[in-house]
Amino acid sequence: MKATIRRGVTGPILASIVLVVLVNAFLAFGAIHNLLQSEFWLSHTWQVIGQIRTIIGSANDAETGAGGFVLTGDGKYLNSFLEARANLLKQVEEFAKLTADNPNQKQNANDLRAIVSQRLAQLDDGAQMRRDRDFDAARLSGLKSNGFAQMTHLRAVASRAEDEERRLLVIREDAERRSGDRAYTATAVAAGLDLLLLLTVLYYLARERKLRLVSEDSAARLTLANDEIARTSDELQTLNVELEERVRKRTAEIETTNRELEAFSYSVSHDLRAPLRTIDGFSLALEEDYTDALDDTGRDYIKRVRAGVQRMGGLIDALLQLSRITRSEVNRAEVDVTALVESVAANLRDENPEQILHFRIDPGMRANADPGLLRVAFENLLGNAVKFSSRKRESQICVRYDEPKQAFLVEDDGAGFDMRYSEKLFNAFNRLHGDKDFKGSGIGLATVARVVRRHHGTIWANSQVGHGACFWFTLG
């Protein structure tokens, strides 16, 4: 009677097992689908940010081309203006199309469209006057057009639009991380449950086999049990193999995409150097050769152009360093951290003779790390400490190893920051202080975070406004 009851429940049990496996697979595929959606929106946000910067670049090209043509009458400046003009409105419309799903960006798109249309009309008038060889009228038209205020307004709108996208970027990066965690968790849980179910099936069928061996039709029933075991095992193995293959392919695709993004970032940063040198050269020529021909406003424009070029050059250098850190191999070795930090501190004293810098460096600090990457990390951390304490005549900077936390720390007595915004510290271009207060590219701490992650470590910070900051990091 006992054996009969057991045989009666075999079918429902196996059906339940298959159902659980299918539910696991469904949940895992759903998690992967959500991860793909999160990655799509993250990529879309970066595309919108790139479009905003393209609009500003084209607007600057149009300004430079039109101004150069009015000043020199050289056709290559006119061609540059016409090319930028042809692209600019299309780029604004593309921005509006990309952000059509975001009501917050609709007003920004309308403002960009209105400013660009008005400014291009003024530049067209000035260029036409210059074509008619009326240099004085063209120059007077440029002075009356209030172009600087319009370009300032355009940059303010573009900055507002980029801030909105960066707000979304933080949300979407968090969603992507959570989707990735859910995908890996769902995959691990599904694999664990499948294995547990497989073991349960094997155990149950083994007991069934023993019971059937004592029955009159043991041979036939044993064959049936073996067939059921084989079919169930094959189904479970097939599902596991398919799921593992999908996860493996998706992981490979994500790694490939990351490598392509890094290569693209390096290529763009590298290729921007040539046009930047051109702008720097021509603006220097204007400053040296045409200063007397310009009024104070014109000379101020040239100074602003040169300042912008130099800032752009610094940003490109920082981006290239960030890209090289991401692409370079990590070659660990035993490093004398104390000697390395003392070398960096000496360089900072030479570079900042106007500051009185007191460095307190723990003796005997050592680490197993890549020497070059570790130097980059300390250069950025100590450089930040010097920069943000530059308003004090004397600065105290401490570098030591925290035994309880098993971490290195860099502490200063500078300006500090508001901990409410600490999650932005290690993201590229996220700055907690304005450029007028402290110069910088916004990439230094992102570079440090990349170095730490490449060593499988962690980095965190603590600060209070006006009372300095302290950064800890481990090296894995």
Buried (B, 14 or more C-beta within 10 A) or exposed (E): EEBEEBBEEBEEBBEEBBEBBEEBBEBBBEBBEBBBBBBEBBEBBEEBBEBBEBBBBBBBBBBBBBBBBBBBBEEEBBEBBBBBBEBBBEBBEBBBEBBEEBEEBEEBBEBBBBBBEBBBEBBBBBBEBBEEEEEEBBBEBBEEBEBEEBBEBBBEBBEBBBEBBBEBBBEBBEBBEEBBEBBBEBBEBBBEBBEEBBEEBEEBBEEBBEBBEEBEEBEEBBEBBEEBBEEBBEBBEEBBEEBEEBBEEBEEEBEEEEEEBBEEBBEEBEEBBEEBEEBBEBBBEBBEEBEEEBEEEBBEBBEEBBEBBEBBBBBBBBBBBBBBBBEEEEEBEEBBBBEBBBBBBEEBEEEBEEBEBEBEBBEEBEBEBBBBBBBBBBBBBBBBBBBBBBEBEEBBBBBBBEEEEEBBBBBBBBBBBEBEEBEBBBBBBBBBBEEEEBEBBBBBBBBBBBBBBBBEBBBBBBBEEEEBBBBBBBBE
